[in-house]
Amino acid sequence: MRNVRLLILDVDGVLTDGTTLVGPSGEDWVRFDVQDGLAIKQLIAAGVEVAVITGRSVTSVERRCRALGIERVETGVRDKLTAYRKLLASLAVPDEEVCYMGDDLNDLGPLMACGHGVTVPNARREVLDRATHVTHRSGGAGAVREICERILRAKGLWEEIVERFIRGEAR
């Protein structure tokens, strides 16, 4: 994964565990993993672009992405492969330098088009069969952290990040 310049994430089942809670006023609530968030921030700081493509249209997703520094967020997407192609064209990034992480049937197009198709252990069988890597951790429980670390280790940057935290220089 040393060549990864862009990590694209699905939301439900990847950044979250896929559970949606409905509040008393009808608003959707989702749970995000803070360790995923820290790793995403480190990946962005290391120069890897991170984007989100999701079928979900919830303000909490956009708010969380902004807080993490994810600038490219496509919500309410019905055709993820088309959104994927547009994103790559806008960034001039080739498929082989992309890691796409998804877990369900609507993720198959970009997962198979990219250089590094990643999924979680509880993904649909069709996705598991086509992924180039399956995380040990589940979505919403550190799966994104695992991939961010893997990319940073492949680039030889992980130990430097750890050392910055030890010295109190990291954010």
C-alpha positions as CSV (number, residue, x, y, z in Angstrom):
1,M,0.0,0.0,0.0
2,R,3.0,2.2,-0.3
3,N,1.6,3.8,-3.5
4,V,-1.8,4.8,-2.0
5,R,-2.5,8.5,-2.5
6,L,-6.2,8.4,-1.9
7,L,-8.3,6.4,0.7
8,I,-12.0,6.4,-0.1
9,L,-14.4,5.3,2.7
10,D,-18.0,4.1,2.8
11,V,-19.8,5.1,5.9
12,D,-22.3,2.5,7.0
13,G,-20.5,-0.7,8.0
14,V,-17.1,0.9,7.6
15,L,-16.8,4.2,9.5
16,T,-19.8,3.0,11.6
17,D,-21.0,-0.4,12.7
18,G,-24.0,0.1,10.4
19,T,-26.4,0.8,13.3
20,T,-28.7,3.8,12.9
21,L,-30.5,5.1,16.0
22,V,-33.6,7.3,15.5
23,G,-33.9,10.1,17.9
24,P,-37.2,11.4,19.4
25,S,-37.5,14.1,16.7
26,G,-36.8,11.5,13.9
27,E,-33.2,12.4,13.4
28,D,-30.6,9.7,12.6
29,W,-27.8,9.1,15.1
30,V,-24.7,7.1,14.1
31,R,-21.7,6.1,16.2
32,F,-18.1,6.7,15.0
33,D,-14.9,5.2,16.4
34,V,-12.5,7.9,17.8
35,Q,-9.4,5.7,17.1
36,D,-10.5,5.6,13.4
37,G,-10.7,9.4,13.6
38,L,-7.2,9.9,15.0
39,A,-5.7,7.6,12.3
40,I,-7.6,9.5,9.5
41,K,-6.1,12.8,10.8
42,Q,-2.6,11.3,10.8
43,L,-3.1,9.9,7.3
44,I,-4.2,13.3,6.0
45,A,-1.3,15.0,7.7
46,A,1.0,12.6,6.0
47,G,-0.3,13.8,2.6
48,V,-2.8,11.0,1.7
49,E,-6.1,12.4,0.6
50,V,-9.2,10.9,2.3
51,A,-12.7,11.0,0.8
52,V,-16.1,9.6,1.7
53,I,-18.7,8.2,-0.8
54,T,-21.9,7.2,0.9
55,G,-25.5,6.6,0.1
56,R,-26.4,8.1,3.4
57,S,-27.6,11.8,3.6
58,V,-27.2,12.7,7.2
59,T,-25.7,15.9,8.6
60,S,-23.9,14.1,11.3
61,V,-21.8,12.3,8.7
62,E,-20.8,15.6,7.0
63,R,-20.1,17.1,10.4
64,R,-17.9,14.2,11.5
65,C,-16.0,14.3,8.2
66,R,-15.4,18.1,8.5
67,A,-14.1,17.6,12.0
68,L,-11.6,15.0,10.7
69,G,-10.4,17.2,7.9
70,I,-12.0,15.1,5.1
71,E,-12.8,17.7,2.4
72,R,-14.3,15.5,-0.3
73,V,-17.6,14.0,1.0
74,E,-20.2,12.7,-1.4
75,T,-23.5,11.9,0.3
76,G,-26.8,10.5,-1.1
77,V,-24.9,8.6,-3.8
78,R,-26.8,6.0,-5.7
79,D,-24.1,5.0,-8.1
80,K,-20.8,4.8,-6.2
81,L,-18.8,3.7,-9.3
82,T,-19.7,6.9,-11.1
83,A,-18.9,9.0,-8.0
84,Y,-15.6,7.2,-7.7
85,R,-14.7,7.9,-11.3
86,K,-15.5,11.6,-11.0
87,L,-13.5,11.9,-7.8
88,L,-10.4,10.3,-9.3
89,A,-10.7,12.5,-12.4
90,S,-10.9,15.6,-10.3
91,L,-7.8,14.6,-8.3
92,A,-5.9,13.1,-11.2
93,V,-5.3,9.9,-9.3
94,P,-5.1,6.6,-11.1
95,D,-7.0,3.5,-9.9
96,E,-3.8,1.7,-8.8
97,E,-3.1,4.5,-6.2
98,V,-6.5,4.3,-4.6
99,C,-7.6,2.2,-1.6
100,Y,-11.4,1.9,-1.4
101,M,-13.0,0.5,1.7
102,G,-16.6,-0.8,1.5
103,D,-18.8,-3.6,2.8
104,D,-21.9,-4.0,0.7
105,L,-23.1,-4.7,-2.8
106,N,-23.2,-1.0,-3.8
107,D,-19.4,-0.8,-3.0
108,L,-18.4,-3.6,-5.5
109,G,-17.8,-1.2,-8.5
110,P,-15.2,1.0,-6.8
111,L,-13.8,-1.8,-4.7
112,M,-13.0,-3.8,-7.8
113,A,-11.8,-0.8,-9.9
114,C,-9.3,0.5,-7.4
115,G,-5.8,-0.9,-6.7
116,H,-6.5,-1.8,-3.1
117,G,-10.1,-3.0,-2.4
118,V,-10.6,-3.4,1.3
119,T,-13.5,-4.7,3.3
120,V,-14.5,-5.7,6.9
121,P,-15.0,-9.3,8.2
122,N,-18.8,-8.9,8.4
123,A,-19.2,-7.7,4.8
124,R,-21.4,-9.4,2.3
125,R,-20.0,-12.6,0.9
126,E,-19.8,-11.1,-2.6
127,V,-17.6,-8.3,-1.3
128,L,-15.4,-10.5,0.8
129,D,-14.8,-12.7,-2.3
130,R,-13.7,-9.7,-4.3
131,A,-11.6,-7.7,-1.8
132,T,-7.9,-7.6,-1.9
133,H,-7.7,-7.3,1.8
134,V,-10.1,-8.0,4.7
135,T,-9.5,-6.2,8.0
136,H,-9.3,-8.0,11.4
137,R,-11.5,-5.3,13.0
138,S,-15.1,-4.6,12.1
139,G,-16.6,-1.4,10.8
140,G,-17.1,1.2,13.4
141,A,-14.7,-0.7,15.7
142,G,-11.2,0.2,14.4
143,A,-11.3,-1.2,10.8
144,V,-10.5,2.2,9.3
145,R,-7.7,2.7,11.9
146,E,-6.2,-0.7,10.8
147,I,-6.1,0.4,7.2
148,C,-4.7,3.9,7.9
149,E,-1.9,2.3,10.0
150,R,-1.2,-0.2,7.3
151,I,-0.9,2.5,4.7
152,L,1.3,4.6,7.0
153,R,3.5,1.6,7.8
154,A,3.9,0.8,4.1
155,K,5.1,4.3,3.5
156,G,7.5,4.0,6.4
157,L,5.8,6.8,8.4
158,W,4.2,5.1,11.3
159,E,7.1,5.0,13.7
160,E,7.8,8.7,13.0
161,I,4.1,9.5,14.0
162,V,4.4,7.4,17.2
163,E,7.6,9.3,18.1
164,R,5.9,12.6,17.6
165,F,3.2,11.6,20.0
166,I,5.8,10.4,22.5
167,R,7.5,13.8,22.3
168,G,4.2,15.6,22.6
169,E,4.5,17.2,19.2
170,A,1.6,15.5,17.4
171,R,-2.0,16.7,17.2
